[in-house]
Amino acid sequence: MPARPPHRARIIATLVLAFAVLSACTSGGGDEPQALTPGEPMRLDVLVYNIEYGGDGSTDAVIREVDADIVGVLESYNRLPEIAENTGYPYYNVSLQILSKYPIHDPSGGAGLYALIEVRPGEVVAFFNHHLDYVRYGPRLLDKGTSVDDVIASENDVRTSALEASLGKMGPLIDQGYPTFLTGDFNEPSSLDYGQDTVGTRPGIDEPVPWPVSEVLLETGFRDTYREVHPDPLQDPGLTHRGVGDRIDYLYAAGPSETLDSQIVGKEGEPDVGIGFAEWTSDHFGVLSTFEVTPVSMPTMVSVDAALKTQGDTLVVSYSAPGDDNSVVIVPAGGDPDQAEVTEGATGSLGGLTFDTSDLQPGGHDVVLVDADGAELARVGFWLREVGAEVKVSTDVKTYEVGEPIEVSWTDGPANRWDWIGVYEASKSDPKVDPYLLWGYTGLHASGTLPPTVAGSMMIGPDSQGGPWPLPPGEYVVHYLLTDRYRSAASATFEVTSSGSR
């Protein structure tokens, strides 16, 4: 389970995605079925690794020594560029938390939910990397006597629901013939580990448990690669989190690939560890799976190297298109190709271009691939921040009556996974030392699956967990806090008054 901000509450909230940075205005590519040409089979090593709270030199050393082709990293937060440099990976994607030896494309049609990894020039595999919320951990609820039906309902509310957008992409990719991989820390066991043969081997488990995340992924066409190689959960439990005593870190595969091997990467001498290290600092073990994979031809698409830029940054655009006489234009978000702010000719059917963003206005833009006749082939969005932009957080009003819902909004956010909102008493409002009262991730339960956002809002109301609710009369501070830590980027004050005194 991830190390988190305070564990005693979460906010049941509504999220307004005012600017969905990585999913804005995308079309083409993965949404439209295209004829895919298979390449020659190749070996591919994939690692999933929760490095815990940003990791350190020891977790960097593990990644460097394992030397997988692609790594789905969990909890790297905004340290991923440093990790890439320390471990020698030439490509990384902060939003998706991926390291790769091969170019990473955040493609048109992908809505920021997955990458196409170009494992050979013009040939790709699809790659998802997700981190599901840790709250209401199912096995703990079962141990406390909660019924299986109620636990499954809770899992669907917290975790399965967070996969809804991704599942809408995964199925079509698999159906089209893409080799598709999913790495992640799901904070939920697998139904393959909780069958009839394991009843009675864990506290509170007196019947099989059809854990819904594993069920929906298996139904979608994925294979649990560790269980492919180690099918007996009694002989090879493969526990990846010793604290909770479960296997909650996974590497799933679908489409044209064969799993050749799968091993636990962890503390030397621990049960089930196939690749051991003397120094191990993470609270999770990793999983390394080896595949023979058949990549497929890159679809017609355009991608950007990062979906959040600051004015003056260089924007690197990659494209794949039929024919050679194409162009790439930058337009305001949602704009037509003839509204081009910048235009560059594309040389060849496969290549890349660079754009200077100095003269573009802050806000949303689309990169559009057009053919010789000016017809749109594909587009992908990116967001441009103003130099020196700072996060702003506010409440819809300054004063509330007891029990009145509180709407918290933010703008100019840094688009991190696991940024969060915390409410504090005004007299105890230093997040580094004082306890919060109520809190919630800016992406709610789906913070580890959806593209991060630069703006949004959440409602703190009667269904919120934490305490106390309703907030008693008094003065409060709400903080926008960065990447699962206690570093405030912005704050605002509000007051709660007794009924009728406002």
Beta strands, then each sheet from edge to edge (+ up, - down):
strand 1: 42-50
strand 2: 70-74
strand 3: 91-93
strand 4: 98-100
strand 5: 104-107
strand 6: 115-120
strand 7: 123-131
strand 8: 180-185
strand 9: 223-224
strand 10: 249-254
strand 11: 257-267
strand 12: 273-277
strand 13: 286-293
strand 14: 296-297
strand 15: 301-304
strand 16: 308-310
strand 17: 314-320
strand 18: 325-332
strand 19: 342-347
strand 20: 350-356
strand 21: 363-370
strand 22: 376-385
strand 23: 392-395
strand 24: 399-401
strand 25: 406-411
strand 26: 420-425
strand 27: 438-441
strand 28: 456-460
strand 29: 474-481
strand 30: 488-497
sheet 1: 3+ 4- 2+ 1+ 13- 11+ 12+
sheet 2: 9+ 10- 8+ 7+ 6- 5+ 15- 17+ 20-
sheet 3: 9+ 10- 8+ 7+ 14-
sheet 4: 16+ 22+ 21- 18+ 19-
sheet 5: 23+ 25- 28+
sheet 6: 24+ 30+ 29- 26+ 27-
end
